[in-house]
Amino acid sequence: MDDDRDVRLLRPDEMRAAADLFRGALHHPPVSDVEWDTNPVGDCEGRTYGAFENGEMVGTTWSFATRTAVPGGATLPAAAVTRVGVRADRTRRGHLTAMMRTQLADAAAHGGVLAQLTASESVIYGRYGYGVATRGEHVRIRPRTGVRAAAPERGEIRMLPRDGARDVLVPLYERLAPARPGTMARNADWWTRSRAWAVNDGGVLETAVHTGPAGDDGYVVWTVDRGDDWVLRVSDLHAATPAAAAGLWRFLLGVDLVDRIVAYKRPLDESVDLLLTDAREVRVDGRVDELWVRLLDVPAALAARTWGDGPAVVLRVHDHLIPANDATFRIGPDGPKLVEGDPAPDLECDVDALAMAYLGDRRPSELVAAGWWRAHEPSAPARADALFATGVVPWCGTGF
């Protein structure tokens, strides 16, 4: 007997059951009453889908609207995809594919140019056109040695009262974020959730702001785990300049009674080891994927970012899920132009591989060398490198 299957938007009264299903898929207990009351999900209402089999919910995927910075400083409307899961006894039956297809259409209908997510499993989302667009490093520091005398002096540091920190952080983050491709807008529900998670986990959030010559230019949020070793965990650190970032790290390295500092998914260009007299006190425990991006509207996404100097390339993009993206573009310093007909391309790639270069994380030439892109003209990879170059390492820095 065939199963009766369906994917549909969830009603508000079904959201908690969907949250429990997602948590179960990640081997966590159901959401508690306190967690549900302190973690608003209103921004996901009207954008949360469930997969049903014979009337029973067996999968879910959520999203909320945001904007994401691209090279050159523009921000594009995006769908932040989160809480994706299928019940363990109903996996590998096509439910995830059905939800992903429905969600991509929904995100585009809401005006999204991009969709984005962070992945618990890295082998899932490429089949739906997502590619790794930013990466980060897990950093561990034992602050047993001092900061180099020649390291940048920090500006003024002030700690914020716990109850009033959000009023300072929200406008400061909004001012800092668009300077780096990959950063995303944070809505009110995100700020409430981020602080509630720490409280529910038993942590106490502390916040410090860095002030440079032009005013407030960075901040850091952290907690301290008090066990056999006292571990300072950096949960959020953004800075407008390398000097502001160095000042914040100099401050953290001087916090008393701390045996170790850990920070996860930090940007690849954040070289804390260069601040210390003994660089070996900094260990990188891993380099990992951070933000996965799906280009929903390739022409609009290509037109929104800036491009480097150099001769143009003809790029063929393949997209088996969104036919309008399956096209050929001539990309030059003045941007992309759609090429009609069936011209011979210099380069071609699938839409997930395009996302890997779109924000500037990967050079086209290294993607060609690894087989993600295909080159049909010998000079094309170098020309594409010059065009896709950003001069800024992309990074998101926001968990969701």
N, C-alpha and C positions, 0 to 999 in steps of 0.2 A: 504494500500500500504506500502510495506517494505521500510524503510529508507536505503539509500545508505551510509554506514559508512566506515570510513577508518582512520588508524593511520599511519602517515608518517613523515619523517624528513622535517623540514621547510627550505625553501630557505632563504638566507639572507634578501631578500626584504619582507619577511613575519614576521620577528622577532619583529618589532615594534607593529604590530597588535596583536601578541601573548602576548607581554608585557602589552598592554592595556586590553586584555582579562583577564589576571591574576589579574591585579589591580582591574578590575571590580568585579571579584569573591571575592576579599577581601574588597569591598565597598570603593575603592579609585578612584579618577578621573584618566583619561588617563594620560600617561606620557607627560610631557611638552617638548617643543623643547630643552630647557636648560638641563633638566634632561637627555634626550636621548643623547645629545651631550657630556655630562660629565660623563656618566655611561657606560663604554665600556662593550659590551657583546660578544666580539670576542671569548672569551674562551668557550662560549656555542654554537657557530656556529658548525654545523655538529653533535651536540648532543642534539638538541632541537626538540621535537616532537609536532605535533598538532593532535588533534582528529577532524575529519571532518564528517559532516552529510549533505548529499545532496550537497557536495561541499563547505559548509560553515564551517569555523573553530569554534568549540564549546568548545574546551579544549586544554590545553597545559601543557607540563612538560619539564623543562630544566635540564641540568647538565653540570658540567665541571670537568676536571681531577684534582685530588689532591693526596696527600699521607697522611696517618693517622698513628700516632704512636700507637704501641701496647705494652703490658707489656714486658719488657726486652729491649726496645729501638729501635726495628726494626720499619720501616715504610712500610706500604703496599699501593699499588696503589688502589685508591678509586674513586668512582663517587660521587661528591657532588651534590645532587639533590635539585633543587630549583624552585621557580615560578610554582608550581603545582596548577592548577585551572580548573574548568569546569563552563561554563556559567550557571547562575542560572536557566534558563528555560530548561536546558538539563542535569541536574543532575539526578542521580539514573536511568540511562539508560545503564550503562555498559561502558561508555566512559573512566572513570578513571581506571577501571580494565584493559581495553585494552591498555591504555597508560602505566600503571605500568608494565604489562607483557612485552611489547615491550621495555621499558626502561631498565628493568633488563637484558634482553638478549643483548641489546646494550652495557650496562656497562660491562658485562662479555666479550663481543667481543672486547672491548677496553682494555682488560687485567685487569679489576678491580677485586680485591679480595673482596672488600667491596663496598657497597653503603651506603650513609648516608644522613640524612636530619634533619632539625628542623621543627617541626610540628605546624601549627596553630590550628589544631584540633587533639586531642590525640586518637580518636577512629577509625581513618581511616587506619593507616598504618600497624597495626599488621596483617591484613589479607593478606598483601603482604610480610610478613616475617621480617618486621622491628621490633626491640625491643628497649626499652629505655636503652641506654648503658652508658650515663652519666647524672647527674642531677646537678642543681645549686640552689643557694639561692638568693632571692631578699633582699638586705640589705639597711636599712635606718639608718642614723646616725645624731644625733644632737650634734655637737662638742662643747658642752657647758662646759665640764669638761676637765681636762688635761690628758695627757698621764702618765701612771704610771712611777715612777722614775726607777723601775727595768726593764722596757720594753727595748727591744734591741735598742741600739743607731743606728740611721740611718747612712749610709755611706755618701759619697758626693752626693749631688743632684744638677743637672744642668738642667735648662730649655732649650729646643731647639728652634731655630728660626722656625717660622711656615713654611717657604718655604723650609727649609733644613731637616725637621724632618724625612721625609721618608728615606733619605739616611742613617740615623743612625738606624731607627727602623727595616728596612727589614733584614739586616744581624744579628741584635741582636735577633729578633724574631726567625729567622732560627736556631740560636744557642741554644735558650732557649727551644723551643717547644718540641723536641722529648723526653725530660726528663719526661714528663707526658703523660700517655696513653690517647688517645682521641684527642690530639692536632693534627692539620692538617696544611699542607703546604698552604701558601697563595701566589697566583700568582700575577703578576703585575696588572692585571685587578681588582683583589680583592682590592688591596691597593688603586687604583684610585677610585673605587666605594665607599669604606668606607669613604674616606675623602670628596668625592663629596656629599654624603648623608648629612653629617653634614653641609656643606656649603649651600646646597639647603634648608635645614631646618632652616637656619638663625643662625646657631651656629658658634662659633669660637673655633677651636680645639687648645688646649694647650697640650704640651708634656713635661714630665720630665724624666730624666734617673737617675737611682741609680747606683753608683759606689762603689763596695766593695773592699776588699783586693786583689781580683784576677782580678779587672777591672769591666767594665760595666756588671751588673748582673740583671737588671730589668728596667722596664719603666712603665709609666702610661700616658694615654691620656684621657682628659676630656674636657667638656664644662661647662659653667655657665649660667643658666637661671636666668634672672634678672626680677623678678616680685615682688609681695608683700613679698615673701620669696626668697632669692637668693639661688638657688639650684645648687650644683656642681654635675654633672652627670659623673660618671666614665664609659667610653666606652670601654677601653682596658687596662688591667693591667696584666702583666706577670712578674714573678720573678724566678730566678734560685734557690733560697733558702728561707726558712722561714724568715731568717734575712733580706734578700733583700725585701721581701714582707712587713715585719713589718716596714722597713725604708720608703718604699713608702707610706704606710698608715699613718705613723707618719707625713710625709710631708703634705699629704692631710688634715689631721686633724688640721694642723697649718695654712692653707691658710686663709687669712683675708677676712672679709666681706661675709662669707658663713654661712647661717643659717642651711643648711641641706646638707648632702652628700647622694646620692643614687647610687647604683650599682646593676645591674641585672645579674642573673645567674652566681653568683660568685661560686668558688669551695667549696665543702662541708667542707673542712678542713681549710678554711681561717677564723680563729677565731679573728676577729678584736676586739671583746668585751674584750679579755684578755689584750689588750693594754691600756685600759682606766681606770682611777680611779673610774669611775662609769659605770659599764658594762651595766646598764639599758639604757644608751644613744644609744645603738645599738639594733635595732629591725630587726628581720627577718620577712619580710612581706609574705614570701611564699617559699616553696621548690618545684621546678618544674622540669619537664623533660627538658633536654638540647639537647643532640645529640642522634638521633635514628640511629641504625646501622642495615644493612642487610648483612649477610654473603653470598656472591655470590659463594664462593668456600670454603666450610667448611674444607676440608682437608688442603688446603693451609693456611687458617687463623689459624687453630689450630697449625700447624707446625711452624708458624712464631713467636708466642709468647713464653715466658719462663714459666716454671711451678714450683710450690713449691715442697717441699719434702713430702714424704708420700707414702703409698701403692696406687697402681693404682686402677682406677675404669673403669668399662665398661659402656660407655654412648651410648645410641641409640638416634639418631637425626632424626626427621621427617621433611620433606620439600615437600609440595604438589605442589610447583611450579618449583623447580629445582631438578629433580630426582637424579642427581649425588650426591647431598648432603644427600640423604635419606640413611643413612648408620650407622654402629656401629663402635665405636672407643674404643680402650683401651688407656686410658690416664694415664701416669705416669710422674715422674720427668724428664724423657728423652724425653717426647713429646708424640704425638698421633701415634697409629698404627691402620690401618684399619683392622677390624676383619671380616674375610670371613664367609660365612654361616649365620646361624640364631641363634647366641648364646643368652642365657638369659642375659639381661643387668642388671647392678646394678641400673642404673638411665636411665630415658629417658625424652626427652623434644622436643618441636617443635623448629624450627630454630629461631623464634622471641624470645623465652625464653632463648635460648643459647646466643643470643646477649646481654641479660641483665647481664650475668655473664662474658662474654668474656673479657671485659676490666678491670674487677674487681669491678664494681659498686655494684653488688649484690652478696651475698654469696649463693652458691647452696642450703644450708640448709634452708635459708629463702624463697627461691623460691619453695622448696619442701613444706614447711609449708603453703605457700599461694596457692599451687595447680598449680603453673606454671611448675614445674618439678614433676616427679613421681619416687618414690624410691621403689625398690624391695628388697633391702638388708639393714637392720637397720643401719649398720655402714657406708653406702655409702655416705650420706650427709656430715658427718664430714670429711671423706677422701677427698671428692671433695672440701670442703672448703679449706683444706690445699693445694691442688693442684692449685686451681684457685686464691689463695691469691696473691696479688701484693705488698702490703706495700705502695702503692701510690694511692691516690684517683684519679680516672680518671676524666678528664674534657677537654672540647674542647676549649672554650673561643673565638671562632670565629663565628660570625654570617654570614649567606650566604643565 
